[in-house]
Amino acid sequence: MSKSDMVVETDMQALSTEPVFESPRDRARFRRMPGFSAVDLMDASFHDHHFAPHTHDGLMLGIMRFGVMRFMREGRTHTVEPGGITVINPGDVHTGGRFGEDRLVYTGIYAPQSFLEKAGLGSDAWFVSGVVTDPECWQLLLRASAPGVDPLAGQEHLLEGLFRLGRHASRGPGREERACSAAAARALGHLEAHYGERVTIDDLARIAGVTPRHMIRSFRKATGLPPHAWLRQFRIRKARHLLETGLAPAEAAFATGFADQPHFSKAFKQLTGTTPARYRLDMAA
């Protein structure tokens, strides 16, 4: 069966609930899974946007609706079409964006490890491939994440979909564990404690007790990202929490160490696909 046939045969009611976006080119909206407050959802419609390299603490799934996505995960390039599911393990460095002529529309599901255990996915579940093709699983996750879905039905579909997804997981060690040297740990600890402050490579090298070049290599080996990219991502995560409490974007930018609101807005959109103001409005709904 072709992927186009799978799309035709799927639950058309779920597909018909495609979110309506304000911009015809790039738009993303975040929301919480009804009944499962630990699970975030993102509805995305992209034409130009391409995510900068980043990671997630939990499992990230992309439920492809329309268009084609090309993304890099841990150094390997993947392409996924409607009917496919992108799978990003916790800690995987990845990118992503539209590929081809058509706009890209998908729904992202962000599930922390604590929640995954409810669906039978333990801490040893690991996805070797960045793309899973399973029509039944895709339909379940599509229905679960459809805007306006009945909360009880959505919860059932999500748990069933994740359980089925687990059939595609490997058990045991996944990606080779990143080695975090003592030097990298000292640098990471400093950034986590002082993320809102100005810091230089020389500062981190001095704290780590190694040369700047050694510190950068050790940091990347431990996190998959260079220090500046890791710090930007950490600041955005902190800012998201502040925006969810109702803090204004300008205040969130100042609290998380950004030079000004334009720099903050640009970094926020690069990593989330939306603006701080839109995210604050979405999560307050």
Secondary structure in CASP SS format (residue, H / E / C, confidence):
PFRMAT SS
TARGET T0000
AUTHOR 0000-0000-0000
METHOD secondary structure of the structure
MODEL  1
M C 1.00
S C 1.00
K H 1.00
S H 1.00
D H 1.00
M H 1.00
V H 1.00
V H 1.00
E H 1.00
T C 1.00
D C 1.00
M H 1.00
Q H 1.00
A H 1.00
L H 1.00
S C 1.00
T C 1.00
E C 1.00
P C 1.00
V C 1.00
F C 1.00
E C 1.00
S C 1.00
P C 1.00
R C 1.00
D C 1.00
R E 1.00
A E 1.00
R E 1.00
F E 1.00
R E 1.00
R E 1.00
M E 1.00
P C 1.00
G C 1.00
F E 1.00
S E 1.00
A E 1.00
V E 1.00
D E 1.00
L E 1.00
M E 1.00
D E 1.00
A E 1.00
S E 1.00
F E 1.00
H C 1.00
D C 1.00
H C 1.00
H E 1.00
F E 1.00
A E 1.00
P E 1.00
H E 1.00
T C 1.00
H C 1.00
D C 1.00
G C 1.00
L E 1.00
M E 1.00
L E 1.00
G E 1.00
I E 1.00
M E 1.00
R E 1.00
F E 1.00
G C 1.00
V E 1.00
M E 1.00
R E 1.00
F E 1.00
M E 1.00
R E 1.00
E C 1.00
G C 1.00
R E 1.00
T E 1.00
H E 1.00
T E 1.00
V E 1.00
E C 1.00
P C 1.00
G C 1.00
G C 1.00
I E 1.00
T E 1.00
V E 1.00
I E 1.00
N C 1.00
P C 1.00
G C 1.00
D C 1.00
V C 1.00
H E 1.00
T E 1.00
G E 1.00
G E 1.00
R E 1.00
F E 1.00
G C 1.00
E C 1.00
D C 1.00
R C 1.00
L E 1.00
V E 1.00
Y E 1.00
T E 1.00
G E 1.00
I E 1.00
Y E 1.00
A E 1.00
P C 1.00
Q H 1.00
S H 1.00
F H 1.00
L H 1.00
E H 1.00
K H 1.00
A H 1.00
G C 1.00
L C 1.00
G C 1.00
S C 1.00
D C 1.00
A E 1.00
W E 1.00
F C 1.00
V C 1.00
S C 1.00
G C 1.00
V E 1.00
V E 1.00
T C 1.00
D C 1.00
P H 1.00
E H 1.00
C H 1.00
W H 1.00
Q H 1.00
L H 1.00
L H 1.00
L H 1.00
R H 1.00
A H 1.00
S C 1.00
A C 1.00
P C 1.00
G C 1.00
V C 1.00
D C 1.00
P H 1.00
L H 1.00
A H 1.00
G H 1.00
Q H 1.00
E H 1.00
H H 1.00
L H 1.00
L H 1.00
E H 1.00
G H 1.00
L H 1.00
F H 1.00
R H 1.00
L H 1.00
G H 1.00
R H 1.00
H H 1.00
A C 1.00
S E 1.00
R E 1.00
G C 1.00
P C 1.00
G C 1.00
R C 1.00
E C 1.00
E C 1.00
R C 1.00
A C 1.00
C C 1.00
S C 1.00
A H 1.00
A H 1.00
A H 1.00
A H 1.00
R H 1.00
A H 1.00
L H 1.00
G H 1.00
H H 1.00
L H 1.00
E H 1.00
A H 1.00
H C 1.00
Y C 1.00
G C 1.00
E C 1.00
R C 1.00
V C 1.00
T C 1.00
I H 1.00
D H 1.00
D H 1.00
L H 1.00
A H 1.00
R H 1.00
I H 1.00
A H 1.00
G C 1.00
V C 1.00
T C 1.00
P H 1.00
R H 1.00
H H 1.00
M H 1.00
I H 1.00
R H 1.00
S H 1.00
F H 1.00
R H 1.00
K H 1.00
A H 1.00
T H 1.00
G C 1.00
L C 1.00
P C 1.00
P H 1.00
H H 1.00
A H 1.00
W H 1.00
L H 1.00
R H 1.00
Q H 1.00
F H 1.00
R H 1.00
I H 1.00
R H 1.00
K H 1.00
A H 1.00
R H 1.00
H H 1.00
L H 1.00
L H 1.00
E H 1.00
T C 1.00
G C 1.00
L C 1.00
A C 1.00
P H 1.00
A H 1.00
E H 1.00
A H 1.00
A H 1.00
F H 1.00
A H 1.00
T C 1.00
G C 1.00
F C 1.00
A C 1.00
D C 1.00
Q H 1.00
P H 1.00
H H 1.00
F H 1.00
S H 1.00
K H 1.00
A H 1.00
F H 1.00
K H 1.00
Q H 1.00
L H 1.00
T H 1.00
G C 1.00
T C 1.00
T C 1.00
P H 1.00
A H 1.00
R H 1.00
Y H 1.00
R H 1.00
L H 1.00
D H 1.00
M H 1.00
A H 1.00
A C 1.00
END
